[in-house]
Amino acid sequence: MRAVRPVVETGYENVVQIRCLYEGTSVDEMLQSWHVLLPKKMDEWQLDRSELVHMFGSVRDAWIANDLQGWLAPNRIYPGVADVIKEAMQHDEVYIVTTKQAHYTETLMRDMAGVDFPAHRIHSTTVSGEPKSSVLAQLAAQHPGASSYVFVEDKLGTLEKVARTPGAEPWQLYLVDWGYNTEVERQAAANHPRIKVVDAEGFSSLMAGQQQ
């Protein structure tokens, strides 16, 4: 699952991935063609996206309610990230735009990262149904006087969509060189005219207001 996780955009897809792996789909095939394979398998197995989202969330809710520490244990905050975000919140307006449901993100930030992140600044695309690119365009419109707009992401596909989205032109786009992306994707990002790749040190400088 860890090997194929880079192609997942929304949590419920993990359920479909598990069945694919169980039935013999190779890791390479999933990494190369998940955007095609997912709708194909959803149709073949007569799966409903909203039902899977609800099921995935319900199981997670029950786990959190019954054993918060057990749910947190498999998760990890990348070293240094929490402190960088805390510092950035002191001088900038920071938002989280995520495919996770907002209350899960808030729980991770509070109970694992130790960051008291405002709930109204967490935008869940799973709940709203809007892509991150649209949310960013709206945020840019809400803050017309900002000195800069910085979007940091670990999914190349998301950054590519933002780069093509009308209204999202002000955003400076960065792919971190950790998280759920591959070396091939990092190379593609480095060759993209609007995307820059940053390491942990670069991320820290970026969030401190030192443009890369």
C-alpha positions in Angstrom: 0.0 0.0 0.0 2.8 2.4 0.8 4.3 1.8 -2.7 1.0 2.7 -4.5 -0.1 5.5 -2.2 1.5 8.3 -4.3 -1.3 8.0 -6.9 -4.2 8.3 -4.4 -6.0 11.6 -4.3 -8.8 10.8 -1.9 -8.9 8.3 1.0 -11.6 6.0 -0.3 -9.4 5.0 -3.2 -7.3 3.0 -0.8 -10.1 0.5 -0.5 -10.1 0.0 -4.3 -6.3 -0.2 -4.3 -6.4 -3.0 -1.7 -8.8 -5.1 -3.9 -6.7 -4.4 -7.0 -3.6 -5.6 -5.3 -5.4 -8.6 -3.8 -6.6 -9.6 -7.3 -3.2 -9.3 -8.8 -2.8 -5.8 -10.3 0.9 -4.9 -10.2 2.4 -1.9 -8.4 3.9 -0.6 -11.6 0.5 -0.8 -13.4 -1.2 1.1 -10.6 1.5 3.8 -10.5 1.4 4.3 -14.3 -2.3 4.2 -15.0 -4.3 4.6 -11.7 -6.3 7.5 -13.3 -7.6 5.0 -15.9 -7.7 2.0 -13.6 -9.8 3.5 -10.8 -12.9 4.4 -12.8 -12.6 1.1 -14.8 -12.6 -0.9 -11.6 -15.3 1.2 -9.9 -17.5 0.4 -12.9 -16.5 -3.3 -13.1 -17.2 -3.9 -9.4 -20.3 -1.6 -9.4 -18.8 0.6 -6.7 -20.4 4.0 -5.8 -18.0 6.8 -4.9 -20.3 8.5 -2.3 -20.9 5.1 -0.6 -17.1 4.4 -0.4 -16.4 7.9 1.0 -19.1 7.4 3.6 -17.9 3.9 4.6 -14.2 5.0 4.7 -15.1 8.0 6.9 -17.4 6.0 9.2 -14.8 3.4 9.9 -12.3 6.1 10.6 -14.7 8.0 12.9 -15.4 4.8 14.9 -11.6 4.2 15.2 -11.0 7.7 16.4 -13.9 7.6 18.9 -12.8 4.3 20.4 -9.0 4.6 20.2 -7.6 8.0 19.2 -4.0 7.1 20.0 -4.3 3.9 18.0 -5.5 5.8 15.0 -2.8 8.4 15.4 0.0 5.9 15.8 0.4 4.8 12.2 0.5 8.5 11.0 3.6 10.6 11.0 4.3 14.3 10.8 7.4 14.9 8.7 10.3 16.2 10.8 10.3 20.0 11.3 7.0 20.6 9.4 4.9 21.4 12.5 7.3 24.0 13.8 7.6 25.7 10.4 3.8 25.9 10.2 3.5 27.3 13.7 6.0 30.0 12.8 4.3 30.9 9.5 1.0 31.3 11.3 2.5 34.1 13.3 3.0 36.4 10.3 1.0 35.0 7.4 -2.5 33.8 6.6 -2.0 30.0 6.3 -4.6 27.7 4.9 -4.8 23.9 4.5 -6.4 22.6 1.3 -6.7 18.9 1.6 -8.5 15.8 0.3 -8.9 14.7 3.9 -12.1 15.5 5.7 -11.6 18.7 7.7 -12.1 17.2 11.2 -9.5 14.5 10.6 -7.0 17.1 9.5 -7.8 19.2 12.5 -7.3 16.2 14.8 -4.0 15.3 13.2 -2.8 18.9 13.5 -3.9 19.3 17.1 -3.2 15.9 18.6 -0.2 14.8 16.6 1.5 17.9 15.3 0.7 20.1 18.3 -0.6 22.8 16.1 -3.9 24.6 17.1 -4.9 25.2 13.5 -8.2 27.2 12.9 -10.9 24.9 11.6 -12.3 27.6 9.3 -8.9 27.7 7.5 -9.1 24.0 6.6 -10.7 23.4 3.2 -11.7 19.8 2.5 -12.2 19.0 -1.2 -13.7 15.7 -0.3 -16.6 17.4 1.4 -17.0 20.3 -1.0 -16.4 18.3 -4.1 -14.3 21.2 -5.5 -10.8 20.6 -6.7 -7.9 22.2 -5.0 -7.3 24.4 -8.0 -10.8 26.0 -7.7 -10.3 26.5 -3.9 -7.0 28.3 -4.6 -8.6 30.5 -7.2 -11.2 31.5 -4.6 -8.6 32.1 -1.9 -6.6 34.4 -4.3 -9.8 36.3 -5.0 -10.5 36.7 -1.2 -7.0 38.1 -0.6 -6.4 40.5 -3.5 -3.8 42.5 -1.6 -1.5 39.7 -0.5 2.2 40.3 -1.2 2.5 36.7 -2.4 0.6 33.4 -2.8 2.4 30.2 -2.0 1.0 26.7 -2.5 3.1 23.8 -1.3 2.0 20.3 -2.3 3.3 16.7 -2.5 1.2 15.7 -5.5 2.5 16.7 -8.9 -0.9 16.1 -10.6 -2.5 18.7 -8.3 0.1 21.3 -9.1 -0.3 20.7 -12.8 -4.1 21.3 -12.5 -3.5 24.5 -10.6 -1.1 25.7 -13.2 -3.9 25.3 -15.8 -6.7 26.8 -13.8 -8.0 30.3 -14.6 -7.8 32.5 -11.6 -5.0 30.6 -10.0 -2.3 32.4 -11.9 -1.0 34.3 -8.9 0.0 31.2 -7.0 3.7 30.2 -6.8 3.7 26.4 -7.0 6.1 24.1 -5.1 6.5 20.4 -4.9 8.2 19.1 -1.8 10.7 16.3 -2.4 9.2 14.1 0.3 5.8 12.6 0.8 3.7 10.8 -1.8 5.6 11.5 -5.0 8.1 9.6 -7.0 11.5 10.5 -8.5 10.0 10.6 -12.0 7.4 13.1 -10.8 10.1 15.2 -9.1 12.0 15.3 -12.4 8.9 16.3 -14.3 8.2 19.1 -11.7 11.7 20.4 -12.1 11.1 20.7 -15.8 7.8 22.5 -15.4 7.9 26.2 -16.1 5.7 27.1 -13.1 6.7 24.5 -10.5 9.7 24.4 -8.3 10.9 21.5 -6.2 11.9 22.2 -2.6 13.5 20.1 0.1 12.9 20.5 3.9 15.3 23.4 4.2 13.8 25.1 1.2 10.3 24.6 2.7 11.3 26.2 5.9 12.8 29.2 4.1 9.7 29.5 1.9 7.3 29.5 4.8 9.5 32.1 6.5 8.9 34.4 3.6 12.2 33.9 1.8 11.1 33.2 -1.8 13.0 30.4 -3.6 
